[in-house]
Amino acid sequence: EWNPDDPSSPHSMQVFRTDQKQIEAQGRSDYFLDSATKIHYFAEKDALDDGEGNHDEAKLKPEYRSENKIAALNKAGHGMHIVPGPFRDYTQSSKIFNLLRELGWTHPVVPQSMYIFKQGKIGGEVTSHQDSTFLYTTPRQTCIGLWLALDDATLENGCLWVRPGSHRESVRRQFVRNPGHFGESLEYGSEGKDEEGDRSQPQMVFRDLTEQCNASDDGETSKTISWEGTLPANSLPIPECKGLYDAGFVPVPCKAGDLLAFCGKLDHLSLPNFSDRARHTFQLHCVEGDDAGVRWSRENWLQYPKRPVC
């Protein structure tokens, strides 16, 4: 249970952000790292009285306390597929496994799952990104996102926007464990942290892969993205969204029950929810496993001993 105003609660007051303050929000938080195999809760920044998510100072605004606290949630994650219940049942269902096999995945595993609330009025934007930035595999990128709409997704309530053709581009940056914080071991925990690490540094950082992309000879294309980690200029207001269309994005409205599947290199985003109602989704991210000759990067933020097979 999420008790953000109870100092004895194991669930910390944390926000989830994808904007320029993402490192500040997620890159300095044990609570974020610990969510790999658990269900942790992350608030909308605009539901907090200071909007910044400082664990020592942030509190829910009065209108979101008590019975209405669920309306302050941004998401729950990232181990919902591990905990017994309907989300694990869905993840391990034959329908999901067969779909992945039909799409060409031979030994799929699930490193991450999350329930996105996209609250009415305060549900913030998710800025332009590629999922493989956070779920990096070698020697090739194998991430695929399965985006299950639990409500109708519309332009008004923050449907997905994608940039067709961007799935053929290289991954532009990688969200990695910072060796400056952890030491060269990159291990998490009091026994695993290298003594050389500087705890004042952020736990995670973004590594620019632009030069690596430009040197690639694997058939991928390299593209300079001025809106990386933000939104293209003039993305708002809706429904015009001139900046998004000019940048090559298209909206993907869908009905409750629809499942969107897209690879981890696809550039995508969502705008704020301007409606009065939440737009819920359940999202799985899968990658190829060891048996497919694919390795999960030891630098990824999310690490745990064994990732369950679909």
N, C-alpha and C positions, 0 to 999 in steps of 0.2 A: 504494500500500500504506500502511496506517495503522500508523505506528511511534510511538506516543505517548510512549514513554520515550527516544526518540532525539532529542537536542537539535538534530541537524542535519536532522531530517526537516522537509519543508515543511508537514506536517500537524500543526497545533497541538493541544495538549490543551485542548479546549473542551467544555463541556456544553451541552445544549439544555434549556431550561426554558420552561414556560408559566405559572409561578406568579408570585408577587409579586416575584421576583428576575429576571424576564425581561429587564428593561432592563439590569440589571447583567451578565447573561450574554451577551445578544445586542447590547445597545445600546452596548457599548464595544469591539466586536470587529471588526477588519479581516477576520479569518478568516471571520466570518459574511457580511459584505458581499461578499467575494471568491468566495463559493460560488455566486453567481448563474449563472455560466457554467461551473462546474467541479463535480467531485464532492469534497466535503469531508465529514469525519467528525466526529460529535458524540457524546460519551459520556453515559451515564446518570450523574446526579449521585451516586447511591448506589454507583457503582463506583469513585469516587475517594476517596482517603484523607482528604480534608478536606470532600468533598461540596459544594464551592463552585465548582470549576472555575477557580480562579486560575491563569492560564497560567504564572506564575513558580514556583508552589509545588505545584500539584496533580500527583499521580501516581496511577496505577492501584493499587488494592489488590492485594496479592500474589496473591490467587486469580485475578485477571484478567490477569496478565502472561503473556508467552510465548504458548503455543499457544491459550490460552483468551481472548485479548484481544477476539475478536469478541463474546463474551458481555457485554462492557462497553458495546457500542455502543447508543446511542439511535436514531440515524438517519444516513443518508447523503443528501446533497443539495447543491445544488438544481438542478444542470444535468444530471441523468442522461439526460434526453431529447435532449441535444445530443451526447453522446459516442457514437461508433459502437458498436453492440452490441445486445443483445436489448431493452434498455429503449427505445432510440431506435426500433427496429423496431416495437415495440408501440405507441409514441406515434404514429408516422406510418402505422400500419396503416389500411386502409380501414374496418375495423370501428369503430375509434374515431371516425374522421371521419364515417362514416354515422350513428353513434349521436348525435353532437353535432348533426348536421343534423336528425335526427328530433326532437330535443328543442328545436329552434328556433334554434340558433346558426347564423348565416349565414356568418361569416368567422372561425372560431375560431382562436386562437393559444394556444401553451402557454408561459406565463412561468416555470413552476416544476414540478419533479418531485422526489420523495423516496422513499426506501426506509426504512420504519419497522420496527424490530426488535421492540419491545415485549417485552423480555427476561423470561424467567421469574423470578419473585420480586423482581427489582429494576426491572422495567419500570414507570416512574412514570406517574402520571395525566397526562392532557392536559386542562387546565381548560376551562371553558365559554368558547366564543369563536365568532365569525363569521369565515369565511375572507375575506370582503370587507374586513375590518379591515386585512388585510395585502396584499390584492390589489385595490386600489381603482381603479375606473374611472369616467369621466364621459362623458356627462351622466347615465348610469345605471349601476347595478351589474350586471355581467355574469359574475361569477365562477361557475364550476361545478366542483365537486370530483368526481373519479372515483376511488373508493376500492376497489382490487382486493384481495380477501382471498387471501393465499397460504397461510394456515392457517385452520382452523375458528376462528371468533371466538365466544367464549362469555362468559357473565357472569363466570366465574372468571378468564379470561385477559385481560379488558379489552376487550370488544366496544364498538362505538360506541353512544352514547346520543344521541338527538335529541329536540328539543322540537317536536312537531307544531304547525303554525300560525305558528311564529316566522319562517318564510320571508317572511311578509307584513309583518314589522316593519322599521323603518329600521336602518341600520348605526349602532351606538352609539358606536364610537370608531374611530380610524384610526391605524395604526402608520406614522409619518412620519419622514423624515430631518429631523434637528434643525438649523434654520438657525443656532441658537446655536453649533453645532459646525462646520458646513460653511460658514457665511456664506450669503447669499441665493442664491448660484448652486446650492447643494445638490449640486454636482458632487463626485465622489470621485476622489482621486488628487492627487499633489503639485502638478500644474499646475492642476488644476481647483478646488482648495479656495480659497475666498475668504480673503483676508488678514484679514477681519474676524472669522473664525471663532475660537471658543475651544475648543482641543483638549481641555481638561479636562472639557468637557461631554459627555454621552453622544451617540453618533452618531444614535440613534433614540429617539423618545419617543412616547407615546400622546397623541393629541388627542381630547378629549371632544367628541362630536358630539351630545350630548343636546339642547342648545338648538336646534341646527339641525334635529334630528329633530322637536322640538315645533313648529317653525315650518313644517314641510313641509306642502304641500297637494297632494301627488302621489298620495294614496290610501293611503300606507303608514301603519301604526299605530306609535305610540311606546310603549315599555314600559320602565319602570324595573326594572333587573335588579340585585338586591342581591348576586348571586354573580358579577358580571362579572370575568373573569380568575381565578376561584377555582372551587370546587365549592359547590353549595348545602349549607347546614348539614344535618348528619345524612345525608349521601350514603352513608356506610358505617355498619355493615358490610354485605357482601353475604351472602345474597341479598335481605335486607330492603330496603335502599336507600330508606328511607322519605322522606328529604329530596328525592331525585331524583323520585320519583313525585309527591310533594306539589307540586314545582315544575313539573310537567307533562312531565317527560322520560319516554321509554320506551326500553328496550334494543332493539338491532337485532342479534341474533345471526345469523350467516351461515356458510355453508360455504366451504371453500377453492374458489376459482374464481368465487365470486359477485362482482359488481361493483355497488357502491352509488354512485348519482349524486345529488347534492344541490346546491342553489344556495348562493351565498356568504353569504346572509343567514341561513341556518338556524343556530340555536343548537345546538351539539353539543359533546360531550366524550367522554372515556373514562376509566375507573377504572384503578387499578394492576393489573398482572398478578399475581394471587395463586397462579398455577399454577406447575408446575415447567418448563413448556415455553414457548418464545417464540411470539409471535403476529405473524407477518410480514405486512406489507402493502406494496403499491406504489401510490403516490398521484400523480395528475396534477391540476393545477389549470389550467383553461383560462378564457380571457376572449374577448370579441369584439374583433376587430382594427380597425385604422384604416378599412378598407374598409366596415365596418358603421357608421361614424360614431361610433365609441367611442374614447376616448383613455385611455391608460394614465397614471395620475397620476405626474407628475414628482417627487412627494414620496414615492412608494413606496420602501421599502428596496431592492427589487430593481430594478436598472436595467442594461440593456445595449443595444447599438446596434440589434439586430434580433432579434425574437422569432420562432422558427421556426413556420411554419404547420403545422397538423395534416395 
